[in-house]
Amino acid sequence: MVISHTEPDHSGLVRDILQLAPQVTVVGSKVAIQFIEDFVHQDFQRQIVKNGDKIDLGKGHILEFVIAPNLHWPDTMFSYDHGTGILYTCDAFGSHYCTEDLFDADLKSLEPDYRFYYDCLMAPNARSVLSALKRMGELPTVSTIATGHGPLLRFHVLELIDRYQRWSQAKAKAETAVVVFYVADYGYSDRLSQAVARGITKTDVAVEMMDLKSADPQEVTEIVKKSAGIVIGMPPSSGKTTNPTAAAIGTILAAITNKQAVGLFESYGGDDEPIDPMLTNFRESGVKIAFPPVRIKETPTELTYQLCEEAGTDLGQWLTRDRAIKQMKSLDTDLDKALGRLSGGLYIITATKGNTQSAMLASWVTQASFEPLGVTIAVAKDRAIESLMQVGDSFVLNILEEGNHLVLMKHFLKRFAPGADRFAGVKTQTANNGSPILTEALAYLECRVVTRMEAHDHWIVYSTVDAGRVSKADALTAVHHRKVGNHY
C-alpha cells in the first residue's frame, strides 16, 4: 500500500485497510510513516523509501519514487510506474474541475481551474514545486499524470508541466520571502496556513511552508534568518506533538530579529498554544506585528479563510512597501505624466461568493464587446476581491455619479483591516446574482466572469453583462483624472 501523503482525503482509510489486510506493507516517505504511526495506533509492516528508490511489482511494473515535500503536505511523494509511464502525483497538477471526461482533452475549459488550484495550493510552495520538477526531470517519459484531483493529464502533459515551471520560477525569484509555520495533522492548521500563504503570494512575495512537527532545528534557524516575515499557526500545547513543536517555537524565538515581521493565527485544534504569551515574547523582541492575531472561536468558515488571506496580503504589502515606493519613482517623469493623462470612469466593484463579500474602487474599466455584451476590468493581483472574480463568478459593477461620488469613493478607497465589513454604513440592495448594489450609485451592471488574462501585476477580467439599470437618466459618470501613470 503506497502512501502518497497522509492528508485525510488521500489516506483516511489506511486504518480500515490495515484491519482488513494486516499483512500488507505500507510504503511511504519517512515523515509519512511517522504520521501513519500516530494515526493508526497499531503495529504494521512498513517500508520507508527515499528519492529514486524502486520497488519491482513484476511484469515490468517498477515503481520509482520521487520525494516532493510540501506539495502540499510535508510528506508528499510521487510514484512513477516504469511499465506504463504513469506518474501518480497526489495533489500536484490537480484542479477542482469535474466533468464526464477522464482526461484533459478540453484544455481551454480546464485552464482556469488548473491555474486557480495552482495559485491556492502550489504557489505558496513554489520553491518546493521547482525541486520536485527537477527530480521529475530524471524520470523517463511521462505518458500520463494521474493526479488526485481533477482529470488525468494525457493530451497536454508537457504544456501543463511547463506552466508549473514558469509560474513557480516567477514566484520563487521574488526578492522578499516569508516562512509560514504550521502543524499539518493538527486542527485546521494546514488549511488556514494555505489561506494566509495565498494572501502573501498575491503581493509577489515568496513563501515557504514548514511543518513544525517534522521540522529540523537547523532548517528552522536557517529559514527564519533568511525570511523577512514569519507566520505561525499555533501548535497544540499538549500531547505527542508537544516536544517537537515546542522546540521549534523556541528555535524561532531565538533566531528572530527586530527587523522582521510576525503574524500569528489559531489552528482551532481544541488545544492550541495560547497566542498572548507568544505575542508578548515577539513584542518584547521588537519585531513588527504584521496583522492582528487571528483568533478562531468556531469551526472555520469561508469568512475565516477570507480573513486569513487578507491578513497574509497585509503582511506582504507591508514587506514590499519600500519596493512600491521605489516603483512609483522609477519611470521617466514625462512618461509618467503622459500615461497619467489616460482617464477613466469611477466604479465600485462588489462581489459575494458564499458567505464572503468584498468591494473595490476601480477606474480601469471599459466595454469590450457588443455580442455578447461584455466589459473588461483590470484588477491588481493583491486586491482582496480578486479571489471572488474567478471564471464563473458573478459581481456587480456600480457606476458612480459625477458630483455625487466623493462619499462612496472615500469609503472604498480607505484601507480595510483583514476581515472587516466593507459595507458597514453603506446603503445596499441585493442584485439578482447575489452581490450588493450600491443604492447611491448612478447605475449598475450585473456581470459574470468569462475569462482572465494575466498582465504581470494585474488580471484583465473579461465578463459578460446579464442585467443593468440607470437610476438617473440625465446624470453623468464620475471621471477619474490622474497626475501620474505608474501608481494609483
C-alpha positions as CSV (number, residue, x, y, z in Angstrom):
1,M,0.0,0.0,0.0
2,V,1.7,3.2,-1.2
3,I,1.0,6.3,0.7
4,S,1.3,9.4,-1.5
5,H,0.8,11.6,1.6
6,T,-1.2,11.5,4.8
7,E,-3.7,14.3,4.2
8,P,-7.1,12.7,5.2
9,D,-8.7,13.0,1.8
10,H,-6.0,10.7,0.4
11,S,-5.1,8.4,3.4
12,G,-8.1,8.5,5.7
13,L,-8.9,4.8,5.1
14,V,-5.4,3.4,5.9
15,R,-6.5,2.2,9.3
16,D,-9.5,0.4,7.8
17,I,-7.4,-1.3,5.1
18,L,-4.9,-2.5,7.7
19,Q,-7.8,-4.0,9.7
20,L,-8.9,-5.9,6.6
21,A,-5.4,-6.9,5.4
22,P,-2.9,-6.5,8.3
23,Q,-0.3,-8.3,6.3
24,V,0.2,-5.5,3.7
25,T,3.3,-3.5,3.7
26,V,2.8,0.3,4.0
27,V,5.2,2.2,1.7
28,G,5.9,5.9,2.2
29,S,8.4,8.6,3.0
30,K,10.0,8.7,6.4
31,V,7.6,11.6,7.5
32,A,4.6,9.8,6.1
33,I,5.3,6.6,8.1
34,Q,5.7,8.7,11.2
35,F,2.3,10.3,10.6
36,I,0.7,6.9,9.9
37,E,2.0,5.6,13.3
38,D,0.3,8.5,15.1
39,F,-2.9,7.9,13.0
40,V,-3.5,4.1,13.1
41,H,-2.2,3.3,16.7
42,Q,-1.2,-0.3,15.7
43,D,1.8,-2.2,14.5
44,F,2.1,-2.6,10.8
45,Q,4.7,-3.6,8.2
46,R,6.4,-0.7,6.7
47,Q,9.0,0.3,4.0
48,I,10.5,3.7,4.1
49,V,11.6,4.9,0.7
50,K,13.8,7.7,-0.4
51,N,14.1,9.7,-3.6
52,G,15.0,7.4,-6.5
53,D,14.2,4.1,-4.6
54,K,12.3,1.5,-6.6
55,I,10.0,-1.4,-6.0
56,D,9.6,-4.2,-8.6
57,L,5.9,-5.3,-8.7
58,G,6.6,-7.7,-11.6
59,K,5.6,-7.8,-15.3
60,G,7.5,-4.6,-16.0
61,H,5.8,-2.5,-13.4
62,I,8.6,-1.0,-11.4
63,L,7.6,1.8,-9.1
64,E,10.2,4.6,-8.7
65,F,9.6,7.2,-6.0
66,V,10.1,11.0,-6.2
67,I,10.1,12.7,-2.8
68,A,8.2,16.0,-3.2
69,P,7.6,17.5,0.3
70,N,5.2,20.4,0.7
71,L,3.1,19.7,-2.4
72,H,1.1,20.5,-0.5
73,W,1.8,18.2,2.6
74,P,5.1,17.7,4.4
75,D,5.3,14.0,3.4
76,T,4.2,14.1,-0.2
77,M,5.7,11.6,-2.6
78,F,5.2,10.9,-6.3
79,S,5.2,7.3,-7.7
80,Y,6.3,6.6,-11.3
81,D,5.3,3.3,-13.0
82,H,8.0,2.3,-15.5
83,G,5.6,-0.2,-17.1
84,T,3.0,2.4,-18.1
85,G,4.8,5.7,-17.9
86,I,2.1,7.0,-15.4
87,L,3.2,9.4,-12.7
88,Y,1.0,9.4,-9.7
89,T,1.3,12.9,-8.2
90,C,-1.5,13.1,-5.5
91,D,-2.2,16.9,-5.2
92,A,0.3,18.3,-7.7
93,F,-1.0,19.2,-11.2
94,G,-4.6,18.9,-10.0
95,S,-7.7,21.0,-10.3
96,H,-11.1,21.2,-8.7
97,Y,-12.8,20.5,-12.0
98,C,-15.2,17.7,-12.7
99,T,-16.8,16.6,-16.0
100,E,-17.6,13.3,-17.6
101,D,-14.1,13.4,-19.3
102,L,-11.5,11.2,-17.7
103,F,-8.6,13.1,-19.4
104,D,-7.6,16.7,-20.3
105,A,-8.8,16.7,-23.9
106,D,-10.5,20.1,-23.5
107,L,-7.6,22.2,-22.3
108,K,-9.4,25.5,-22.7
109,S,-12.2,24.5,-20.2
110,L,-9.7,23.2,-17.7
111,E,-7.2,26.1,-17.8
112,P,-8.9,28.5,-15.3
113,D,-9.4,25.8,-12.7
114,Y,-5.9,24.5,-13.2
115,R,-4.4,27.9,-12.6
116,F,-6.6,28.7,-9.6
117,Y,-5.8,25.4,-8.0
118,Y,-2.1,26.2,-8.5
119,D,-2.4,29.7,-7.1
120,C,-4.2,28.4,-4.0
121,L,-2.2,25.3,-3.2
122,M,1.0,25.2,-5.1
123,A,2.1,28.9,-5.4
124,P,2.8,29.1,-1.7
125,N,5.2,26.2,-2.2
126,A,6.8,27.4,-5.5
127,R,10.4,26.5,-4.5
128,S,9.3,23.1,-3.5
129,V,7.5,22.8,-6.8
130,L,10.7,23.6,-8.7
131,S,12.6,21.0,-6.6
132,A,10.0,18.3,-7.5
133,L,10.1,19.3,-11.2
134,K,13.9,18.9,-11.2
135,R,13.6,15.4,-9.7
136,M,10.8,14.6,-12.2
137,G,13.2,15.5,-15.0
138,E,15.3,12.5,-14.1
139,L,12.5,10.1,-14.9
140,P,11.8,8.5,-18.4
141,T,9.0,9.9,-20.5
142,V,5.8,10.6,-18.5
143,S,2.9,9.5,-20.6
144,T,0.2,10.4,-18.1
145,I,-0.1,12.3,-14.9
146,A,-2.5,10.7,-12.5
147,T,-3.3,13.5,-10.1
148,G,-5.6,13.1,-7.1
149,H,-7.9,15.9,-8.1
150,G,-9.5,16.7,-11.5
151,P,-8.9,14.9,-14.8
152,L,-5.9,12.8,-15.6
153,L,-3.4,14.6,-17.8
154,R,-2.6,12.8,-21.0
155,F,-3.0,15.1,-24.0
156,H,-1.2,18.2,-22.7
157,V,1.3,16.8,-20.2
158,L,4.4,18.8,-21.4
159,E,2.4,22.0,-21.6
160,L,0.9,21.7,-18.2
161,I,4.2,20.7,-16.6
162,D,5.8,23.7,-18.3
163,R,3.2,26.0,-16.8
164,Y,4.0,24.8,-13.3
165,Q,7.7,25.5,-14.2
166,R,7.0,29.1,-15.4
167,W,4.6,30.0,-12.7
168,S,6.9,28.7,-9.9
169,Q,10.0,30.3,-11.3
170,A,8.2,33.7,-11.3
171,K,7.1,33.1,-7.6
172,A,10.4,31.8,-6.4
173,K,12.6,34.6,-7.8
174,A,10.8,37.2,-5.6
175,E,13.4,39.2,-3.6
176,T,11.3,39.1,-0.3
177,A,10.3,35.8,1.4
178,V,8.0,34.8,4.3
179,V,8.0,31.4,6.1
180,V,4.7,30.0,7.3
181,F,4.9,27.5,10.1
182,Y,2.0,25.1,10.7
183,V,1.3,21.6,12.1
184,A,-0.1,19.5,9.2
185,D,-2.1,17.0,11.2
186,Y,-3.5,19.3,13.9
187,G,-6.8,21.1,13.8
188,Y,-7.3,23.3,10.7
189,S,-3.6,24.5,10.7
190,D,-2.9,23.3,7.2
191,R,-6.0,24.9,5.5
192,L,-5.6,28.1,7.4
193,S,-1.9,28.4,6.7
194,Q,-2.6,27.9,3.0
195,A,-5.1,30.8,3.1
196,V,-2.5,33.0,4.7
197,A,0.1,31.9,2.2
198,R,-2.2,32.6,-0.7
199,G,-2.7,36.2,0.5
200,I,1.1,36.7,0.8
201,T,1.8,35.3,-2.7
202,K,-0.7,37.8,-4.2
203,T,1.8,40.6,-3.3
204,D,4.7,39.0,-5.2
205,V,6.4,37.8,-2.0
206,A,7.8,34.3,-2.0
207,V,6.5,31.8,0.6
208,E,8.0,28.7,2.2
209,M,5.8,26.4,4.2
210,M,7.3,24.4,7.1
211,D,5.6,21.8,9.3
212,L,6.6,22.5,13.0
213,K,6.2,18.8,13.9
214,S,8.7,17.4,11.4
215,A,11.0,20.5,11.0
216,D,14.7,20.1,11.6
217,P,16.0,22.7,14.1
218,Q,18.9,23.7,11.8
219,E,16.4,24.2,8.9
220,V,14.1,26.3,11.2
221,T,17.0,28.5,12.1
222,E,18.2,29.0,8.5
223,I,14.8,29.7,7.1
224,V,13.9,32.2,9.9
225,K,17.2,34.1,9.4
226,K,16.6,34.5,5.6
227,S,12.9,35.4,5.8
228,A,11.6,39.0,6.1
229,G,8.4,37.7,7.7
230,I,7.3,34.8,9.9
231,V,3.8,33.5,10.3
232,I,3.0,30.8,12.9
233,G,-0.1,28.7,13.2
234,M,-0.4,28.0,16.9
235,P,0.6,24.3,17.7
236,P,-1.0,22.1,20.3
237,S,0.0,22.8,23.9
238,S,0.0,19.1,24.9
239,G,0.1,15.6,23.5
240,K,2.7,13.7,21.4
241,T,3.5,16.7,19.2
242,T,4.4,19.0,22.2
243,N,8.2,18.3,22.3
244,P,9.0,18.8,18.6
245,T,6.7,21.8,18.2
246,A,7.8,23.4,21.5
247,A,11.4,23.0,20.4
248,A,10.7,24.5,17.0
249,I,8.9,27.5,18.6
250,G,11.9,28.0,20.9
251,T,14.2,27.9,17.9
252,I,12.1,30.5,16.1
253,L,12.2,32.9,19.1
254,A,16.0,32.5,19.3
255,A,16.5,33.2,15.6
256,I,14.2,36.1,15.0
257,T,15.3,39.8,14.9
258,N,13.6,43.1,15.3
259,K,13.9,43.7,11.5
260,Q,11.4,41.1,10.8
261,A,7.6,41.0,10.8
262,V,5.5,38.3,12.5
263,G,1.9,37.1,12.3
264,L,0.0,34.5,14.4
265,F,-3.2,32.6,13.9
266,E,-5.0,29.9,15.9
267,S,-5.4,26.4,14.5
268,Y,-8.7,25.6,16.2
269,G,-7.5,22.2,17.2
270,G,-9.0,22.3,20.7
271,D,-5.7,22.5,22.4
272,D,-3.9,25.5,20.8
273,E,-0.9,27.0,22.5
274,P,-2.2,30.4,23.7
275,I,-1.5,33.3,21.5
276,D,-0.9,36.1,24.0
277,P,2.2,34.8,25.8
278,M,3.9,34.3,22.4
279,L,2.7,37.7,21.2
280,T,4.3,39.2,24.2
281,N,7.6,37.5,23.5
282,F,7.6,38.8,20.0
283,R,6.7,42.3,21.0
284,E,9.5,42.3,23.6
285,S,11.9,41.3,20.8
286,G,10.9,44.5,19.0
287,V,9.5,42.7,15.9
288,K,6.7,44.2,13.8
289,I,3.3,42.5,14.4
290,A,2.1,42.4,10.8
291,F,-1.6,41.8,11.4
292,P,-3.9,41.4,14.5
293,P,-3.7,37.8,15.6
294,V,-6.3,35.6,14.0
295,R,-8.4,34.2,16.9
296,I,-10.8,31.4,15.9
297,K,-13.7,30.7,18.2
298,E,-15.7,28.4,16.0
299,T,-15.2,25.9,13.1
300,P,-13.5,27.9,10.3
301,T,-15.9,29.2,7.6
302,E,-15.4,30.9,4.3
303,L,-15.2,34.2,6.2
304,T,-12.4,32.8,8.4
305,Y,-10.4,31.8,5.3
306,Q,-11.0,35.2,3.8
307,L,-9.7,36.8,7.0
308,C,-6.6,34.7,6.8
309,E,-6.0,35.5,3.2
310,E,-6.4,39.3,3.8
311,A,-4.1,39.1,6.8
312,G,-1.5,37.5,4.6
313,T,-1.9,40.2,2.0
314,D,-1.5,42.9,4.6
315,L,1.8,41.2,5.6
316,G,3.0,41.0,2.0
317,Q,2.1,44.7,1.3
318,W,3.9,45.8,4.5
319,L,7.0,43.9,3.5
320,T,7.0,45.4,-0.1
321,R,6.2,49.0,0.9
322,D,9.7,50.2,0.1
323,R,9.7,48.4,-3.2
324,A,6.3,50.0,-4.1
325,I,7.6,53.5,-3.3
326,K,10.7,52.8,-5.4
327,Q,8.5,51.7,-8.3
328,M,6.5,54.9,-8.1
329,K,9.7,56.9,-8.7
330,S,11.2,54.5,-11.3
331,L,9.6,55.8,-14.5
332,D,10.7,58.8,-16.5
333,T,8.8,61.9,-15.4
334,D,7.5,62.8,-18.8
335,L,6.3,59.3,-19.5
336,D,4.7,59.2,-16.0
337,K,2.8,62.4,-16.7
338,A,1.8,61.3,-20.2
339,L,0.5,57.9,-19.1
340,G,-1.4,59.7,-16.3
341,R,-3.5,61.5,-18.9
342,L,-5.4,58.3,-19.6
343,S,-8.6,59.0,-17.8
344,G,-11.3,56.5,-16.7
345,G,-14.6,56.4,-15.0
346,L,-15.1,55.8,-11.3
347,Y,-16.7,52.5,-10.3
348,I,-17.2,50.3,-7.3
349,I,-17.0,46.5,-7.9
350,T,-19.0,44.5,-5.4
351,A,-19.0,40.7,-5.1
352,T,-20.5,38.0,-3.0
353,K,-19.4,34.3,-3.0
354,G,-20.9,32.0,-0.5
355,N,-20.7,33.9,2.8
356,T,-17.9,36.2,1.8
357,Q,-18.2,39.7,0.4
358,S,-15.8,42.3,-0.9
359,A,-15.6,45.5,-2.8
360,M,-13.1,47.6,-4.7
361,L,-12.8,51.1,-6.2
362,A,-11.9,50.8,-9.9
363,S,-11.3,53.1,-12.8
364,W,-9.6,50.7,-15.3
365,V,-12.9,49.6,-16.8
366,T,-14.1,49.5,-20.4
367,Q,-16.7,48.0,-22.6
368,A,-15.1,45.1,-24.6
369,S,-17.8,43.6,-26.8
370,F,-21.3,44.0,-28.3
371,E,-22.2,40.4,-28.8
372,P,-22.3,39.3,-26.1
373,L,-22.3,42.5,-24.1
374,G,-19.1,42.4,-22.2
375,V,-16.7,44.6,-20.2
376,T,-13.0,44.2,-19.1
377,I,-11.7,45.3,-15.7
378,A,-8.1,45.4,-14.6
379,V,-7.8,44.0,-11.1
380,A,-4.5,44.2,-9.2
381,K,-3.4,40.8,-8.0
382,D,-3.1,41.8,-4.4
383,R,-6.7,43.1,-4.2
384,A,-8.9,41.1,-1.8
385,I,-11.8,41.0,-4.3
386,E,-9.6,39.2,-6.8
387,S,-10.4,35.8,-5.1
388,L,-14.1,36.5,-5.8
389,M,-13.6,37.2,-9.5
390,Q,-12.6,33.8,-10.8
391,V,-14.1,32.3,-14.0
392,G,-17.8,31.6,-13.4
393,D,-18.1,34.1,-10.5
394,S,-20.6,36.9,-10.5
395,F,-20.2,40.5,-9.4
396,V,-21.8,44.0,-9.7
397,L,-20.2,47.0,-11.4
398,N,-21.5,50.1,-9.7
399,I,-21.1,53.2,-11.7
400,L,-20.6,56.4,-9.7
401,E,-22.3,59.7,-10.4
402,E,-20.4,62.9,-11.2
403,G,-20.8,65.3,-8.3
404,N,-22.2,62.6,-6.0
405,H,-19.3,60.2,-5.9
406,L,-16.9,61.5,-3.2
407,V,-18.6,59.8,-0.2
408,L,-18.6,56.4,-1.8
409,M,-15.1,56.9,-3.3
410,K,-13.6,57.9,0.0
411,H,-15.3,55.0,1.8
412,F,-14.0,52.3,-0.6
413,L,-10.6,54.0,-1.1
414,K,-9.7,53.6,2.6
415,R,-7.7,50.7,3.8
416,F,-9.8,48.0,5.5
417,A,-8.5,45.7,8.3
418,P,-8.4,42.0,7.4
419,G,-11.9,40.6,7.6
420,A,-13.6,44.0,8.0
421,D,-17.1,44.6,6.7
422,R,-16.6,46.8,3.6
423,F,-20.3,47.7,3.5
424,A,-20.7,48.9,7.1
425,G,-22.6,52.2,6.9
426,V,-23.3,52.0,3.1
427,K,-26.8,51.6,1.7
428,T,-27.1,48.5,-0.4
429,Q,-29.6,46.2,-2.0
430,T,-29.1,42.7,-3.4
431,A,-28.8,42.1,-7.2
432,N,-30.2,39.0,-8.9
433,N,-26.7,37.5,-8.8
434,G,-26.5,37.9,-5.1
435,S,-23.9,40.8,-5.0
436,P,-24.6,44.2,-3.4
437,I,-25.9,47.1,-5.4
438,L,-24.9,50.5,-4.0
439,T,-28.1,52.5,-3.6
440,E,-26.3,55.8,-4.2
441,A,-24.7,54.7,-7.5
442,L,-25.7,56.2,-10.8
443,A,-26.1,52.8,-12.5
444,Y,-25.2,49.2,-12.1
445,L,-24.3,46.2,-14.2
446,E,-24.6,42.5,-13.2
447,C,-21.7,40.7,-14.6
448,R,-20.3,37.1,-14.9
449,V,-16.6,36.4,-15.3
450,V,-15.9,34.5,-18.6
451,T,-12.1,34.6,-18.8
452,R,-9.0,36.2,-17.3
453,M,-5.7,37.3,-18.8
454,E,-2.6,37.7,-16.7
455,A,-0.9,41.1,-17.1
456,H,2.1,40.9,-14.7
457,D,0.7,42.8,-11.6
458,H,-2.9,42.8,-12.7
459,W,-5.6,40.4,-14.0
460,I,-7.6,41.6,-17.0
461,V,-11.0,40.2,-16.3
462,Y,-13.5,39.8,-19.2
463,S,-17.1,39.5,-18.1
464,T,-20.4,39.3,-19.8
465,V,-23.2,41.6,-18.7
466,D,-26.5,40.0,-17.7
467,A,-28.6,42.9,-16.4
468,G,-28.3,46.6,-15.5
469,R,-30.2,49.8,-14.7
470,V,-29.7,53.5,-14.6
471,S,-31.2,55.5,-11.6
472,K,-30.8,59.0,-13.2
473,A,-31.2,59.2,-16.9
474,D,-29.6,62.7,-17.3
475,A,-26.7,62.3,-14.9
476,L,-23.1,61.7,-16.0
477,T,-20.5,59.2,-14.9
478,A,-17.8,60.4,-12.5
479,V,-14.4,60.6,-14.2
480,H,-11.0,59.9,-12.6
481,H,-8.1,62.2,-13.8
482,R,-4.6,61.1,-12.6
483,K,-1.4,63.1,-12.5
484,V,0.9,60.1,-13.0
485,G,0.6,56.7,-14.6
486,N,2.9,54.4,-12.6
487,H,0.8,54.0,-9.5
488,Y,-2.9,54.5,-8.4
